[in-house]
Amino acid sequence: MTEENLVTITTYETAREAYLSRDLKQALYDAGEVVMSDVLVNLHGEEHRSRRRLENRLYRREVFYKYENELFPEIIEETLAPHLGARKAELVSLSHQLMMNLAALTAGVDRLSGTPEETFRLYDYLMTFIEGATLAHYQGDRKTKEQEIKDALAAFDEEFLGPGIVRRSTLIGELEKGNIEETDLPQDVLTVLLRNVDHLDLTHEVILREIAFYLLAGTHTSATAFTRTMHNIFEWLDEDVDHKEKICHPDFIRRCVHETIRLQPSSPVSQRSAEAEIQLASGLTINKGDKVVIDLIQVNRDASVFGEDADKFNPERKLPLSVQEHGLSFGLGMHACIGKDLAAGILDGDNEKPENHLNGLITMAVQNMLANGCRPDPNTPPTMNPSTSRPYFGEYPVIFDSSYRV
């Protein structure tokens, strides 16, 4: 990539306009095609619209309410139980296990045996898929890693996806015969794809990558936000003990989650390629073929939008209604994150009715940890992950102390 065809955007309004342009195509995962080829986030134009319109049927608010109120609490309790029993945990692995269990439910990855060994195998697959999606940032031998990812996809297909397809295809057949009701089908991405496989001309390989993508995207971004939110809250509590009372409420924890995602987006940049010449309101011209990098770290810290303290964690930040608390970390327009409300929650303006709230699974997980007295292990400080150029925690040891419960 030469200097002449690279355009970097660092201001909020310009980034917002760029996200809304239909002539900018997703280009962030070009190096991760082994997992990301032909998945929703990489599609463009009519192909993207058709699949997004279909999968949006699952990502409706009433479905989110069912997940949050009926399905997620039990999964969170089961995942946290052994760690609470041991009175200690490591947040990076715990967060990925927890979010994986939740993401598997929405993606359509069945765990029929329900054993810890099965969960550990799925976790190994997941972490390999994450390396595939972020292969551009991998610090080791990429060819060797790519083959490892291909092998993991094949094993995942045999152990999890294949049996899941057989089960759902049987149920779909029973529905078509009138033997079961629509509500008897699983509410997950895999079921939606299988019911429309001919309409979208989906091959088995595309379905495999799509489910692997939903598993890794639903897990990795939420797990990263969870660990970073816990870290930011710990530091914020250290600054002022009076802050403790404020984080007793899920609405405030949700603000902490959104503020964390603004400051520390899972992906620090978005990247697009220009399909045509574009003239932005700022006067910036993007030529056809240019690579456009949206620097989310800079964009989300634009002082003209987020205030003079934009580079600091401040969950009490006041913003105009037109500006989202999490900035542009979830994107905007046709490629806005399809699961952002499920992950990070929403609040209907000033409407304080609980039934109109969606706390989000990250908020639910953080609230559970704080309610159980989670705090950093005083004897073992957190460390960063050395295998990637991105700023991810490698290990974050914590303990559970009843005197710290909120």
C-alpha positions as CSV (number, residue, x, y, z in Angstrom):
1,M,0.0,0.0,0.0
2,T,1.5,3.3,-1.1
3,E,1.1,6.7,0.4
4,E,-0.8,7.9,-2.6
5,N,-3.7,5.5,-2.3
6,L,-4.1,5.5,1.5
7,V,-6.6,7.9,3.1
8,T,-6.8,8.1,6.9
9,I,-9.8,9.7,8.6
10,T,-9.5,10.9,12.1
11,T,-12.5,13.2,12.8
12,Y,-16.0,12.1,13.9
13,E,-18.1,13.8,11.2
14,T,-15.9,12.7,8.3
15,A,-15.9,9.2,9.7
16,R,-19.7,9.2,10.0
17,E,-20.1,10.3,6.4
18,A,-17.7,7.7,5.2
19,Y,-19.5,4.9,7.0
20,L,-22.7,6.0,5.3
21,S,-21.2,5.9,1.8
22,R,-22.4,3.0,-0.3
23,D,-19.2,3.3,-2.4
24,L,-16.9,2.2,0.4
25,K,-16.5,-1.6,0.6
26,Q,-15.3,-3.5,3.7
27,A,-11.6,-4.2,3.5
28,L,-10.5,-4.8,7.1
29,Y,-10.4,-8.6,6.9
30,D,-8.7,-9.1,3.5
31,A,-5.8,-11.0,5.1
32,G,-8.2,-13.2,7.1
33,E,-10.0,-14.8,4.1
34,V,-9.4,-18.3,5.5
35,V,-12.3,-17.6,8.0
36,M,-13.8,-14.4,6.6
37,S,-14.3,-15.0,2.9
38,D,-17.9,-14.5,1.9
39,V,-19.2,-13.9,5.4
40,L,-21.8,-11.1,6.0
41,V,-19.4,-8.4,7.1
42,N,-17.3,-8.8,3.9
43,L,-20.2,-8.8,1.4
44,H,-21.2,-5.7,-0.5
45,G,-24.1,-4.4,-2.5
46,E,-27.1,-6.6,-3.3
47,E,-25.4,-9.7,-1.9
48,H,-24.9,-8.0,1.4
49,R,-28.4,-6.6,1.5
50,S,-30.0,-10.0,0.8
51,R,-28.2,-11.8,3.5
52,R,-28.4,-9.0,6.0
53,R,-32.2,-8.6,5.5
54,L,-32.5,-12.4,6.1
55,E,-30.3,-12.5,9.3
56,N,-32.0,-9.4,10.6
57,R,-35.0,-11.5,11.3
58,L,-33.2,-13.1,14.2
59,Y,-31.7,-9.8,15.4
60,R,-35.0,-8.2,16.5
61,R,-35.6,-6.6,19.9
62,E,-38.2,-9.1,21.0
63,V,-35.7,-11.9,20.3
64,F,-33.1,-10.0,22.3
65,Y,-35.5,-9.7,25.2
66,K,-36.0,-13.5,25.2
67,Y,-32.3,-14.1,25.1
68,E,-31.5,-11.6,27.9
69,N,-34.4,-12.5,30.2
70,E,-34.8,-16.2,29.7
71,L,-31.7,-17.8,28.2
72,F,-28.6,-15.8,29.2
73,P,-29.0,-15.7,33.0
74,E,-28.7,-19.4,33.3
75,I,-25.6,-19.6,31.0
76,I,-23.9,-16.8,33.0
77,E,-24.6,-18.5,36.3
78,E,-23.3,-21.9,35.0
79,T,-20.1,-20.4,33.5
80,L,-19.3,-18.3,36.6
81,A,-20.0,-21.1,39.2
82,P,-16.7,-22.9,39.2
83,H,-14.8,-19.6,39.4
84,L,-16.9,-18.3,42.2
85,G,-16.3,-21.6,44.0
86,A,-12.5,-21.2,43.6
87,R,-12.8,-17.5,44.6
88,K,-10.5,-16.5,41.7
89,A,-10.5,-16.3,38.0
90,E,-8.6,-15.1,35.0
91,L,-10.7,-12.6,33.1
92,V,-9.4,-13.1,29.6
93,S,-10.1,-16.8,29.4
94,L,-13.3,-16.5,31.6
95,S,-14.7,-13.7,29.4
96,H,-14.1,-15.7,26.2
97,Q,-15.7,-18.8,27.7
98,L,-18.7,-16.9,28.9
99,M,-19.2,-15.0,25.7
100,M,-18.6,-18.1,23.6
101,N,-21.4,-19.9,25.4
102,L,-23.7,-17.0,24.7
103,A,-22.5,-16.6,21.1
104,A,-22.9,-20.3,20.4
105,L,-26.6,-20.1,21.4
106,T,-27.3,-17.2,18.9
107,A,-25.1,-18.7,16.1
108,G,-26.6,-22.2,16.3
109,V,-23.6,-24.2,17.6
110,D,-25.0,-27.1,19.6
111,R,-23.2,-28.7,22.5
112,L,-25.1,-31.9,22.8
113,S,-22.9,-33.7,25.4
114,G,-22.7,-30.6,27.7
115,T,-19.3,-31.8,29.1
116,P,-16.5,-29.5,30.1
117,E,-14.3,-31.3,27.6
118,E,-16.7,-30.4,24.8
119,T,-16.7,-26.8,25.9
120,F,-12.8,-26.7,26.0
121,R,-12.7,-28.1,22.5
122,L,-15.1,-25.5,21.2
123,Y,-13.0,-22.8,23.0
124,D,-9.9,-24.0,21.2
125,Y,-11.7,-23.8,17.9
126,L,-12.9,-20.3,18.7
127,M,-9.5,-19.0,19.7
128,T,-8.1,-20.3,16.4
129,F,-10.8,-18.7,14.4
130,I,-10.1,-15.4,16.1
131,E,-6.5,-15.7,15.0
132,G,-7.8,-16.3,11.5
133,A,-9.9,-13.2,11.4
134,T,-7.0,-11.0,12.7
135,L,-4.3,-12.8,10.7
136,A,-3.0,-9.4,9.5
137,H,-1.8,-8.7,13.0
138,Y,-0.4,-12.1,13.8
139,Q,3.3,-12.0,14.8
140,G,4.3,-15.5,13.9
141,D,4.5,-17.6,10.7
142,R,1.3,-16.8,8.9
143,K,1.3,-19.7,6.4
144,T,1.6,-22.2,9.2
145,K,-1.1,-20.5,11.2
146,E,-3.4,-20.4,8.1
147,Q,-3.1,-24.2,7.7
148,E,-3.8,-24.6,11.4
149,I,-7.0,-22.5,10.9
150,K,-8.1,-24.7,8.0
151,D,-7.6,-27.8,10.0
152,A,-9.6,-26.3,12.9
153,L,-12.5,-25.4,10.5
154,A,-12.6,-29.0,9.2
155,A,-12.6,-30.4,12.7
156,F,-15.3,-27.9,13.9
157,D,-17.4,-28.8,10.9
158,E,-17.3,-32.5,11.7
159,E,-17.9,-32.2,15.5
160,F,-20.3,-29.3,15.7
161,L,-21.6,-27.8,12.5
162,G,-22.4,-31.1,10.7
163,P,-24.6,-32.6,13.5
164,G,-26.2,-29.1,14.0
165,I,-27.2,-29.0,10.3
166,V,-28.7,-32.5,10.5
167,R,-30.7,-31.7,13.5
168,R,-32.1,-28.4,12.1
169,S,-32.8,-29.9,8.7
170,T,-34.9,-32.6,10.3
171,L,-36.8,-30.0,12.3
172,I,-37.4,-27.9,9.2
173,G,-38.7,-31.0,7.4
174,E,-41.1,-31.6,10.3
175,L,-42.3,-28.0,10.1
176,E,-43.0,-28.3,6.4
177,K,-45.0,-31.5,7.1
178,G,-47.1,-29.6,9.7
179,N,-45.9,-31.8,12.5
180,I,-44.3,-29.0,14.6
181,E,-44.9,-25.3,15.0
182,E,-42.7,-22.4,13.9
183,T,-41.8,-21.7,17.6
184,D,-40.3,-25.3,17.8
185,L,-37.4,-24.3,15.6
186,P,-34.2,-22.9,17.2
187,Q,-33.9,-19.2,17.0
188,D,-30.4,-18.9,15.6
189,V,-28.4,-17.9,12.6
190,L,-27.8,-21.5,11.3
191,T,-31.5,-22.2,11.2
192,V,-32.2,-19.0,9.3
193,L,-29.5,-19.9,6.7
194,L,-30.7,-23.4,6.2
195,R,-34.2,-22.3,5.6
196,N,-33.0,-20.0,2.8
197,V,-30.0,-21.9,1.5
198,D,-31.4,-22.1,-2.1
199,H,-32.6,-18.5,-2.1
200,L,-29.1,-17.2,-1.2
201,D,-27.2,-19.9,-3.1
202,L,-25.2,-20.8,-0.1
203,T,-22.5,-23.5,-0.3
204,H,-21.6,-25.6,2.8
205,E,-18.3,-23.9,2.9
206,V,-19.9,-20.4,3.1
207,I,-22.3,-21.6,5.9
208,L,-19.3,-23.0,7.8
209,R,-17.4,-19.7,7.6
210,E,-20.6,-17.7,8.4
211,I,-21.2,-19.7,11.6
212,A,-17.5,-19.6,12.6
213,F,-17.7,-15.8,12.0
214,Y,-20.8,-15.3,14.2
215,L,-19.1,-17.5,16.9
216,L,-15.9,-15.5,16.9
217,A,-17.4,-12.0,16.4
218,G,-20.0,-12.6,19.1
219,T,-17.3,-13.8,21.4
220,H,-14.2,-11.8,20.8
221,T,-15.6,-8.3,20.7
222,S,-17.8,-8.8,23.7
223,A,-15.1,-10.6,25.7
224,T,-12.6,-7.8,24.9
225,A,-15.1,-5.1,25.9
226,F,-16.0,-7.1,29.1
227,T,-12.4,-7.3,30.3
228,R,-11.6,-3.7,29.4
229,T,-14.8,-2.5,31.1
230,M,-13.9,-4.4,34.3
231,H,-10.4,-2.8,34.2
232,N,-11.7,0.7,33.7
233,I,-14.2,0.3,36.5
234,F,-11.5,-1.0,38.8
235,E,-9.4,2.1,38.1
236,W,-12.4,4.4,38.3
237,L,-13.3,3.0,41.7
238,D,-9.7,3.5,42.9
239,E,-10.0,7.2,42.0
240,D,-13.0,7.8,44.2
241,V,-14.6,5.3,46.7
242,D,-17.9,7.2,46.3
243,H,-18.2,5.9,42.8
244,K,-19.1,2.5,44.2
245,E,-22.7,3.3,44.8
246,K,-23.2,4.4,41.2
247,I,-22.3,1.0,39.7
248,C,-25.0,-0.8,41.7
249,H,-27.4,0.0,38.8
250,P,-27.4,-1.8,35.5
251,D,-28.1,1.4,33.6
252,F,-24.9,2.9,34.9
253,I,-22.9,-0.2,34.2
254,R,-24.2,0.0,30.6
255,R,-22.9,3.5,30.4
256,C,-19.5,2.2,31.6
257,V,-19.6,-0.5,28.9
258,H,-20.4,2.1,26.2
259,E,-17.7,4.5,27.4
260,T,-15.2,1.6,27.3
261,I,-16.2,0.7,23.8
262,R,-15.8,4.3,22.7
263,L,-12.4,4.7,24.2
264,Q,-11.1,1.2,23.3
265,P,-12.9,-0.2,20.3
266,S,-12.3,-3.9,19.7
267,S,-10.8,-3.0,16.4
268,P,-8.9,0.3,16.6
269,V,-9.4,0.9,12.9
270,S,-12.0,0.3,10.2
271,Q,-10.8,-0.1,6.6
272,R,-12.6,0.3,3.4
273,S,-11.8,0.3,-0.3
274,A,-13.4,2.9,-2.6
275,E,-15.5,1.5,-5.4
276,A,-15.9,4.9,-7.0
277,E,-14.7,8.5,-6.5
278,I,-16.3,10.1,-3.4
279,Q,-16.4,13.7,-2.4
280,L,-17.1,14.2,1.3
281,A,-18.6,17.3,2.9
282,S,-15.3,18.1,4.6
283,G,-13.8,18.6,1.2
284,L,-11.9,15.3,1.3
285,T,-11.7,13.5,-2.1
286,I,-11.4,9.7,-2.1
287,N,-10.5,8.3,-5.5
288,K,-11.6,5.0,-6.9
289,G,-9.3,2.2,-5.6
290,D,-8.1,4.2,-2.6
291,K,-7.8,2.4,0.8
292,V,-9.6,4.3,3.5
293,V,-8.6,3.8,7.1
294,I,-11.0,5.1,9.8
295,D,-8.9,5.7,12.9
296,L,-11.5,4.9,15.6
297,I,-9.1,5.8,18.4
298,Q,-8.9,9.3,17.1
299,V,-12.5,9.5,15.8
300,N,-14.0,8.4,19.2
301,R,-11.8,11.0,21.0
302,D,-12.7,13.9,18.8
303,A,-12.9,16.7,21.5
304,S,-15.4,18.7,19.4
305,V,-17.9,15.9,19.9
306,F,-17.0,14.2,23.1
307,G,-15.5,17.1,25.1
308,E,-12.1,18.2,26.3
309,D,-11.7,15.1,28.4
310,A,-12.5,12.8,25.4
311,D,-9.4,10.7,26.0
312,K,-10.5,9.8,29.6
313,F,-12.9,7.2,30.9
314,N,-15.9,9.2,32.1
315,P,-19.2,7.2,32.2
316,E,-21.0,10.3,33.4
317,R,-20.3,12.0,30.1
318,K,-23.2,14.1,28.7
319,L,-23.6,13.9,24.9
320,P,-26.2,15.2,22.4
321,L,-28.9,12.7,21.6
322,S,-27.5,12.5,18.0
323,V,-24.2,11.1,19.3
324,Q,-24.1,7.5,20.5
325,E,-22.3,6.8,23.8
326,H,-20.1,4.2,22.2
327,G,-19.0,6.5,19.4
328,L,-18.6,4.8,16.0
329,S,-17.0,1.6,17.4
330,F,-19.9,-0.5,16.0
331,G,-19.8,1.2,12.7
332,L,-22.7,2.9,11.0
333,G,-24.9,2.4,7.9
334,M,-25.2,-0.9,6.1
335,H,-22.2,-2.5,7.9
336,A,-23.2,-1.4,11.4
337,C,-22.6,-4.4,13.8
338,I,-25.7,-6.6,13.6
339,G,-25.5,-7.7,17.2
340,K,-24.5,-4.5,18.9
341,D,-27.7,-4.1,20.9
342,L,-27.6,-7.7,22.1
343,A,-24.0,-7.2,23.2
344,A,-24.0,-3.6,24.6
345,G,-27.6,-2.9,25.3
346,I,-29.8,0.0,24.6
347,L,-32.0,2.5,26.5
348,D,-35.0,4.2,24.8
349,G,-34.0,7.8,25.4
350,D,-35.4,9.1,28.7
351,N,-37.9,6.3,29.0
352,E,-37.2,4.7,32.4
353,K,-39.6,1.8,32.1
354,P,-37.5,-1.4,32.8
355,E,-39.4,-3.3,30.1
356,N,-38.0,-1.0,27.5
357,H,-34.4,-1.5,28.6
358,L,-32.0,-3.9,27.0
359,N,-29.0,-4.1,29.3
360,G,-26.9,-6.2,26.9
361,L,-24.9,-9.3,27.8
362,I,-21.7,-7.4,28.6
363,T,-23.5,-5.3,31.2
364,M,-25.1,-8.5,32.6
365,A,-21.8,-10.2,32.9
366,V,-20.1,-7.2,34.5
367,Q,-22.9,-6.7,36.9
368,N,-22.6,-10.4,38.0
369,M,-18.9,-10.1,38.6
370,L,-19.2,-6.9,40.6
371,A,-22.1,-8.3,42.7
372,N,-19.8,-11.2,43.6
373,G,-17.0,-8.9,44.8
374,C,-14.6,-9.2,41.8
375,R,-11.4,-7.2,42.1
376,P,-7.9,-7.4,40.7
377,D,-5.6,-10.0,42.3
378,P,-3.3,-7.8,44.4
379,N,-0.5,-10.3,44.0
380,T,-0.6,-10.9,40.2
381,P,-1.0,-7.8,37.9
382,P,-2.5,-8.1,34.4
383,T,-0.3,-8.5,31.4
384,M,-0.7,-7.8,27.7
385,N,-0.9,-10.3,24.9
386,P,2.5,-10.5,23.1
387,S,1.2,-12.5,20.1
388,T,-0.6,-9.6,18.5
389,S,0.1,-6.0,17.7
390,R,-3.3,-5.0,19.0
391,P,-3.6,-3.9,22.6
392,Y,-5.3,-6.9,24.1
393,F,-4.9,-8.2,27.7
394,G,-3.1,-11.6,27.8
395,E,-4.0,-12.4,31.4
396,Y,-6.0,-10.5,34.0
397,P,-6.1,-12.4,37.3
398,V,-8.9,-11.4,39.7
399,I,-10.3,-12.7,43.1
400,F,-13.7,-12.6,44.6
401,D,-13.9,-10.8,47.9
402,S,-17.3,-10.4,49.6
403,S,-16.2,-7.0,51.1
404,Y,-16.0,-5.6,47.5
405,R,-19.6,-6.6,46.5
406,V,-21.7,-3.8,45.0
